[in-house]
Amino acid sequence: MLMNHPGNSTAIGRPGRRTLLQESALCFGTLALNAMLAAEEQHASATSAVRTAHHPATAKHIIFLFMSGGPGQTDTFDPKPVLQKLDGQRVPDSIAAQVPDIPRSGVASRLMASPFRFSKHGQSGIPVSELFPHTAQLVDELCLLRSLSHRNPVHGPAECLSLTGTSVGNRPSMGAWISWGLGSDNRNLPSFLTFLSNSTGPAPQRPGWNSGFLPAQYQGTAITGNDAIPWTAMPTADSDLQRRQQLDFLDGMNREHLQRSGNNTELAARINSFELSFRMQTAAPEVFDLSGETASTRSLYGLDNARTAEFGRHCLLARRLIERGVRCVQLRNGGWDAHGSLESNHLARAAATDQPVAALLQDLRQRGLLDDTLVVWGGEFGRTPTTEGVATGRKRGRDHSPVGYTMWLAGGGVQGGRIIGETDELGYVPVQQPLLPADLHATLLHALGLDQHRLAFAHRNRDEIPTVLGGNVIHQVFA
């Protein structure tokens, strides 16, 4: 900071440095802003192969409804009548032999029938658990992937695998890749936001919205509970002009420091964040202010019910953000880890999320947004068809089962009312069209017009791509 000493003024009436800065701050600010915008244009031009879709897209935006903890596939969207008949018996040798030798497979435990009834819905007749009465009414919008499979039975690494492509947690999240690849349609809001609800466990995995080795500006903006984007309220003691002058002066000093320090993406992201934050101080409060929503819309999302209010608010905000051009929104809902008392656990989690999820799909559809918004639902893995431990009755739970689980897609060019893949008669392992998380990632990128092999970023003398472990587009999703 400049201090008020003789060196800041002259003896012949010329303005000193301090006065010059004060009186010229607005001009300097305009120059700095123009320079920044020019730099953004230059960056966009230099990376036009990245900023432009590789092929015609079926979706412009993506909303990932991530149910952390592992919803049980045989309790949600993959009913198994045989499992109901064999309740309490041992896993048949014919199926046990197919289960990979990974920890916590549960093949030595007793089979456990689902405590939930399934009914067929829609013209497609797809069966859905009674856990989801609202989502079931929209089943013809859903494309179920019943054969997702991987080999990591631990929450943290599995969550990283599901959201970044590997279990290590050192790579960019899919949201960061999409943001880097396509940018945003709104300069006043982040291109990627992630909302955290019911974060009682498992712990949120920060790599799930981080940028990894991509420039730091592409990481997701994390928002917890009923909060808004942090630090977007305009300081009450400053006018808009004063704030503009402060940020312009700070921007100039920061850019001098960046020039001296060389290629520092963290510092560059911090510089950009100041400018974005200023723009968000006018844009973000409006987005997060739900007072303008009608009473019927608020009721649709369950904002008037304590059980659904938090996740309902996140779903409604996701719709509002997509409307305003935000590229990627991730809604993480924790607590699906039902080792004990699966029945009460899944009843509580479904009660908190089913109505908001259905409201989101319905609201997107009636506003004409679902056709170009891809919605994804699922967790990091499923749950075993067997019971865990010695609990009995309604206290019984299930262990982790990454070798076979279900997710669904809707909107964004997806053909709804269909099922892809199949697990065995107990719901343990895929027996038809096994799918990897990398296949899902390739499919999401494809829907957004991005080729997984061409979306490359030079890092440590290597062209890194999002699907580093392989992956094939599931074209049947769009057929």
Buried (B, 14 or more C-beta within 10 A) or exposed (E): EEEEEEEBBEEEEEBBEBEEBEEEBEEBBEEBBEEBEEEBEEEEEEBEEBBEBBEEBBBBBBBBBBBBBBBBBBBBBBBBEBBBEBEEEEBBEEBBEBBEEBEEBBBEBBBBBBBBEBEEBBEBEBBBBBBBBBBBBBBBBBBBBBBBBBBBBBBBBBBBBBBBBBBEBEBBBBBBBBBBBBBBBBBBBBBBBBBBBBBEEBEBBBBBBBBBBBBBBBBBBBBEEEEBBEEBEEEEEEEEEEBBBBBBBBBBEBBEEBEEEEEBBEBBBBBBBBBBBBBBBEBBBEBBEBEEBEEEBBBBBBBEBEEBBBBBBBBBBBBBBBBBBBBBBBBBBBBBBBBBBBBBBBBBBBBBBBBBBBBBBBBBBEEEBBBBBBBBBBBBBBBBBBBBEEBEEEBBBBBBBBBBBBBBBBBBBBEBBBBBBBBBBBBBBBBEBBBBBBBBBBBBBBBBBBBBBBBBBEEEEEEBBBBBEEBBBBEBBBE
